[in-house]
Amino acid sequence: MRIPLSPALVGTTASPVLSLLATTWRVDRKDHSRYAAARSSGRPLVILAWHETLLPLLLCHRREDIAVVVSEATDGAYLAQTAARFGYRAIGGSSTRGRLKAMRGMLHTLESGGTVAVTPDGPRGPRRVPKIGALAAAQRSGALVINMFAAARPAWRYDSWDRFMVPVPFAKVRLAYGEPFDIGPGDIALREAQRMVRSELKFLEEEVSWPDGAAHIA
């Protein structure tokens, strides 16, 4: 029998465990200066990363005044409570639930000069297929967009649609940061940005993943 737990209880319980886990990782950041420059530019920023890499990125960018878009389903409520413990602000809504609410929340944050993080293939996939919503918000608000990727060795992988990654204690964690870019006006520019996201995230993965395929424990 499944026993429901309140999101607040999950957040309270999970956050110290995850914080302790993160202190054991050996983290290397490739081209972090790109992200630092984008944050110091004074412009709004949209961060994009695949859903499967959410955990290491969430833990390695704690308390940086970032808003995260989370689903209004139960899983999203758990994430929102846990993320709040790490200093993130939650924007409710997703591509499957509350799409307009999510768009309004993103635009409000971006038009105020803030930073929003989105998993463009979440919350239910398809895996590594970027949806257009966060890019449309960046286009409308004039925000910069930056892609991020995370790899770990060794790591557990969940048997889920995204093969969610959890670096094990004392794992090597590599973070990669893409080149920030603008999205011009019009639908063609928006679709080109969508193509660029998929292409650059694949390139960032190749930059930091281990070639011997030993990065994961099944």
N, C-alpha and C positions, 0 to 999 in steps of 0.2 A: 504494500500500500504506500502510495506517495503521500508524504506529510508536508503540507504547504508551510513554507517559512516566510515571514514577513520580509520585504526588501530591506527594511531598516536593520533587522537582525542579521541578514546576510552581509550587508555592508559593514556593520560593526565587527562581525566575526572575520570576514575575509580580509579586510584592509590590513590589520597587523601581520597576518600570515603572509600576504603578498609583499608587504614592505620588507619583512625579514628575508623572504626569498630574493628580492631584488638586491639586497645588500651583498649577497654572495656572488652575484654575476660579475664577470669580467667584461666590461663594456668598452667597445671601440666604436667611435663615431667617424664615419667617412664623409668629408665635405660638410661638416657641421657649420662651417663659416657661412654657407649659403643660407641656412636657416637663421643664423644669428643676424645676418645682414637684413633679411626680410623682416624680422621682428623689430629691428632697430630703425627701419625705414619710416615708421610712423603710418604706414598704410595698412588697411585691413588685410587679413591673410586667411586663406582657406588651405588647410592641411588635408591631404588625401593619402590614405593607406588602406591596403586590403584588410578585410575583416579578420583574417587569420593571424595577422601580425599585431593585433590590437593590444594584447597584454604587455609585451615588452615596451612598446611605444608609450602606452599609458603610464607605466611605472617610471620610465626614464625621462618623462617630461612633466613630472608632478609640480604643482604649485607655480605654473607659468601663466596663470590667468587665461586659460583656454576654455572655450565652450565646446561641448561634444554633443552631437546629435544622437539621440537614443530612441529606440523603438518604444511605443506605448504598450507593447505586450509585456508579459510578466518578466521575460528575460531582460528587457530594457529597463524595467524598474529596478532589478537587481544591479544592473550596470550603473544606473544613475546614482544609486545609494553608495555603491563602492567608489565610483569616480569622485563623488562629492567629498569623500574622506581624503582624497588625494588633491583636493583644491580645484577640481574642475566644476564648471557650471553646466547643467544639462539643458538641452533644447529638445523638447518632446516632439515625436513624429518621425516618420520614415517614409520610404517609397511604398510601403505596403499599408501603413496606418498613419493617418494624420499628415499627409503630404503637404497640404497647404499650411498647416500649423508649423511644420518644420521649416518651410520656406520663409514664413513670416519671422520665425525666431532667428534664422540665419541672417536674414536681411537686417533685422533690428541690431544684431550684434555687429555685423560688418559695417553698417552705415554709421555705427558709433565708433568705428576704428578698431574693433576687436578682432580676435582670432577664433576661428571655428575649425574643429577637426571632424572629419567625416570618413566613414568607411563606405566608399561608393558602390561596393558590391553587396552591402548588407541591407537589411538584417537577415535575409533568407536566400541570397544568391540571385542568379547563378554566380558561381565562384569566379572571381577575377574578371567580371564583366562590369565596367563602370556605368552607373546610371548618371543621368544628366543633371539631376537636381542641384547638387552643390556647385557644379560648374555654372549653371544658370544664375545662381545666387551671386557667385563671384563676378560674372559678367555684368549683372545689373548694378552691383555695388562698386564696381571698379577695383575689386580686391585682387591682390596677387594670389597665385596658386602655387603650392609646393607639394611634390610627391615625397613620401617617405617609405622605406622598406626596412624590415628587421629580419635577421636570420639568427639562429642559435644552434649551438653544438655542445652537448646533445640537448634534445628537447622531446617532450611528449607531444603527440598529435592526437586530438580527439577524432573519433569516427563520426564526424559531423559533415554537413554540406561544405564547409569551408576548410576542414582539416585544421581546426583551431590549434595554435601552437602555444605551448607552455614550456619555456626554458627550465631545465632541471636545476637544482641547487648547484652552484659553482660552474654553471655553463658559461661558455664564451658567447657573448651577444654582440652582433655587429649591426649597427644602424647606418643607413645610407640616406642621404638627402639630395633631392634633385635640384635642378636650376629653377628658381622662381620665374613664373611667366604670367603675362597678362592675357586676357581673352578679349579679342576685338568684338565689334558689334556684329549682329546678324547670326542667322542659323548656321551658316557655313562655318564661321569661326567657332561656334559652339561645338559642332560635330568634329571639327579638326582638333579642338582641345580634348574632346573625349578620346579620340584616337591617340593623341599624344600621351595621355595619362596611362593608357594601357601599355604603350610602347616603352615609356620611360620606366614604369614600375618593373617591367620585364628586364630592362637594362640594369636597374639598381639591384635587382635580385642576382643577376649574373656577377655584379661587382662584389657582392659580399657573401654569397653562399659558398659552401665548401664543395669543391669539384669532385670529391670522392663519394659524395652522396651519403656521408656519415653524419649529417647534421641532425638526423631525427631518429627517435626510438618509436617504432610502430606501436 
